[in-house]
């Protein structure tokens, strides 16, 4: 039986849109949206394709997502080629099936049904789509948001189609995300021969007390909405590869996923105080990739909960865990932002897949959210 959501998802999966390449995915979506009467504005930045589309006017509900996907890994290990979508035992396989071409298909088909039922809807329905969420994200949603803010565009509500669900569609809804900041640190020493340590200064030895304190520090206890801030060392490197050379520098990379109990300024300050305390000669640079944000109970959260419970009879958990998403950029506009998408068990993996029936269910949920907020 023909299913519009699955058919569109398959069309998108066939496009090898490795970030930041779009490979024609957005053209497919734009064609469908223009047929509904959407005004579409292409907003490319650098090598990233973005578009902003809207229909109607007034209070605005935007659907946000990305057409780019992560690399496939060893294609020989896929059940079928990653860009040749297939359905096996009710599961749709293909790179992007869950993250997040399935959601994009569900959004577009939901909009088609919604407009057919409510051609004169009272609010504005919008789409904000990028081809770079999985890589640097430097020229994607963040640039579109900056452009929209510069001309005083208003986004009241935004639903991001990231795969938020754990076991069944809608069991988890993300109503916020932790902040993310990464430190790149070099501890400076003096290179020398291991047999003559008095003529060298080993930065690995000098940094060990600092590393122990960094790892053992409890940064905060979290709060009712966020888990405690976590710090993880992602990379550590020193030496020339020779067993008789004391390294001249130790390179560290560590990341904080932080709650609203902390600020990025406080994290920077605490780390640098720690480095000074241990009398380490160092260089440091910071990369803040996202501030924490939270959407409290309100019209959008209530509409999403209603849509999930209507179709599953299960009330979703509201969580803020996991990685970052483009919601962090959209929240800067003062927008209520929520993430609702398919089950995330296979995202970024070999044989990425999603239940075909889940995408149809998700599309119905999206349509119901539209009906509650702007019909």
Number of C-alpha atoms within 10 A of each C-alpha: 3 6 11 15 24 22 12 19 25 24 16 30 25 19 19 23 23 20 23 25 19 24 18 15 23 20 12 12 20 21 12 16 22 14 10 16 14 19 15 17 13 14 19 16 14 9 14 21 26 24 21 22 20 20 22 18 13 15 15 23 26 22 26 25 27 31 32 30 27 19 17 21 13 9 14 10 12 17 14 15 17 26 21 15 23 17 16 12 7 13 16 25 29 30 35 34 33 30 31 27 27 33 32 32 26 29 27 23 24 24 24 18 15 20 20 11 12 14 15 11 19 15 18 20 28 25 27 23 27 31 30 28 25 18 14 11 19 14 21 29 32 19 18 23 19 15 13 15 15 9 8 10 12 15 24 19 23 24 25 28 28 28 25 27 21 15 12 16 26 31 22 25 26 27 25 27 30 27 23 22 19 21 20 16 18 21 21 21 22 14 19 18 14 15 11 11 14 10 12 18 18 25 25 22 11 18 20 12 13 19 15 10 14 19 12 10 10 12 18 15 13 16 11 6 19 21 19 19 20 19 20 13 15 11 11 14 13 17 18 13 8 8 10 13 18 24 25 19 21 21 19 18 18 17 19 20 23 27 29 21 15 16 14 22 8 10 16 17 12 14 15 13 12 17 21 13 10 14 12 17 14 18 11 14 11 15 12 13 15 20 21 23 23 21 20 16 12 9 13 24 23 14 20 25 21 19 24 27 16 13 15 15 10 15 17 20 14 20 18 23 17 12 10 19 21 23 29 22 21 25 22 15 17 12 20 26 29 27 29 25 32 30 25 21 16 18 21 18 14 20 22 23 28 25 22 21 14 22 27 20 20 27 24 21 29 27 22 21 24 25 18 15 20 18 18
